[in-house]
């Protein structure tokens, strides 16, 4: 997939920078890491990916089209009347989408519940990933999810796009917000670095901080 695919998407230009900041992480996840395909999208032991940063889904749609989950021609109608591709992803309308998101601060809690459900059902090989923006960490629900996942050593991976857009500073940076989690920090545009950080399985919750240039906001 090239940037040409992403440029086909119009109708939500105000969130284009938010989408661009996630593109490389999404490509690595779907091309190298996630055990999921259009054929296995309903298998109970599949890997799960949740886009908490749901207000900028254009890159997500481009990757889903590239991997065959949705027809590529859907991209041309994003945000239009009767289009399945809205400005927030909808799991009912879009194959491959696990949850509807867009209201910030909910994705991490949903990911904790997803990983807990997979553990309870004995799907030990299924992994759960959630992608967040740095600014949504200011939402209080994240603190509860972070603390609970650490307390029960829940094996999920949270990826935070760090583009320095958080409203409030935090001593120690983003990793300091995740006590009890293991941490990797990567260049958010370096596919090999991202791959190495995401491919390793952990027996407790793991945080990957993907740093991108602030211009992508």
C-alpha positions, -999 to +999 in steps of 0.1 A: +000+000+000+012+035-008+002+070+003-018+071-030-044+049-014-047+072+016-050+103-006-082+088-022-100+094+011-117+127+014-146+140+035-128+143+068-099+165+060-099+181+095-088+148+109-063+139+082-032+146+104-046+123+130-049+096+104-015+101+089+002+097+124-012+062+126-005+049+091+029+032+097+018+015+129-014+002+112+006-011+082+030-030+104+002-045+125-018-058+096+011-067+073+034-084+099+018-089+133-019-096+136-032-131+131-063-120+112-075-120+076-108-114+058-112-152+059-106-155+097-123-122+108-150-141+127-128-168+142-131-168+180-093-172+185-083-144+162-061-115+173-080-084+181-072-048+172-091-018+186-087+017+173-093+039+203-081+069+182-113+066+162-117+102+152-091+099+124-100+066+107-089+073+071-056+054+075-074+025+091-098+023+062-070+024+037-052-005+054-084-025+057-089-020+019-053-030+012-057-062+032-089-072+015-114-066+043-134-040+023-136-031-014-111-004-024-138+016-042-155+023-008-126+046+000-138+071-026-171+077-007-158+082+029-180+105+049-206+108+022-243+101+024-250+063+026-213+055+028-203+027+052-171+046+060-180+073+084-158+098+102-158+072+131-155+035+124-186+014+128-183-023+135-218-031+122-210-015+088-174-023+082-159-058+080-128-063+102-137-035+126-139-048+162-155-018+180-171+015+171-150+043+185-145+080+182-154+092+217-119+094+232-108+075+263-129+044+258-106+021+237-082+011+264-110-001+288-126-020+259-093-036+252-089-047+288-123-063+286-115-080+253-083-094+266-100-106+298-127-123+278-101-141+256-083-153+288-115-165+304-123-185+272-089-202+271-078-185+239-042-181+251-027-175+216-051-146+207-035-112+213-052-079+219-038-046+206-052-011+211-040+021+194-044+054+213-035+090+208-014+108+235-040+135+242-068+110+251-047+097+280-060+127+299-094+109+301-098+094+335-112+061+324-077+052+311-062+054+346-086+027+358-079+004+328-041+009+332-042+000+369-065-030+365-045-045+336-013-042+357-029-057+388-040-089+370-010-090+346-032-089+316-013-097+284-024-069+261-005-043+241-013-006+241+003+015+213+003+053+220+010+077+192+032+104+208+030+135+187+033+159+217-003+169+215-013+160+251-029+190+268-011+185+301+026+176+307+034+145+327+067+140+347+085+111+331+065+113+299+040+088+286+056+057+302+051+072+336+014+070+331+015+032+328+029+019+362+033-019+362+035-021+324+066-031+304+076-004+279+091-001+244+097+032+227+100+034+189+102+057+159+066+058+148+076+057+111+103+030+113+086-003+103+113-026+116+114-009+150+076-011+152+076-047+142+102-057+168+083-040+196+049-055+186+060-090+177+073-100+212+047-116+235+046-104+271+031-120+302+019-087+315+005-055+298+030-039+274+031-003+262+046+008+229+052+045+226+055+054+189+069+089+184+060+108+153+067+144+142+044+170+159+033+183+124+011+152+120-008+162+152 
